[in-house]
Amino acid sequence: MNAQILEAIEESELNRSAQIQAALAANQRIKYSLSLLQVAVAAAEHPEQPPTIPQAEHSAGGVDGQAVDRLIRQTRREQG
C-alpha cells in the first residue's frame, strides 16, 4: 500500500512539473506573439522606419523567422 501511495505521489509530482513546464512554454509563446503584434503595429504606423523584429525569439516561438520578418515588413495601415 505504501508503495502505491509513493508511486501516486511521485507520478502526480512529475505530472505537475510537466504541466508547469508546458504552461511556461505557452506563456513564452504568448509573449512572443504579443511582441510581434506590437512590432507590426509600429511598422504600420511608421512605415518609413525599419521595424525592430525580435530575432532571438523566433526559435522560442517555434515560427519561421523569415516568414514573420516578411509579414511585418509588409504590414500597412488601411484607411489612415
C-alpha positions, -999 to +999 in steps of 0.1 A: +000+000+000+028+025+009+045+017-024+013+026-043+009+058-024+045+068-030+041+059-067+010+080-070+027+110-053+057+108-075+036+104-105+015+134-097+046+155-089+061+146-123+028+154-140+026+187-121+062+195-132+054+187-168+022+209-166+042+238-152+068+234-179+041+234-206+024+264-191+058+283-190+064+274-227+029+286-236+035+318-217+066+324-238+047+318-270+020+343-260+046+369-250+064+364-283+031+367-303+022+399-285+057+413-292+052+405-329+018+423-328+034+454-312+062+454-339+036+450-366+016+479-353+047+501-350+057+491-386+022+500-399+022+534-381+057+543-392+065+525-425+094+549-431+113+533-402+127+498-404+109+475-379+128+461-349+119+424-351+128+402-321+151+377-340+163+358-310+128+349-301+119+333-334+130+298-324+114+302-289+082+310-306+085+280-329+079+300-361+096+306-394+116+337-387+119+347-424+081+345-429+075+366-398+100+392-410+084+394-444+049+397-429+059+425-406+078+444-433+046+442-455+023+455-427+004+486-437-024+506-422-057+507-441-076+540-444-053+560-422 
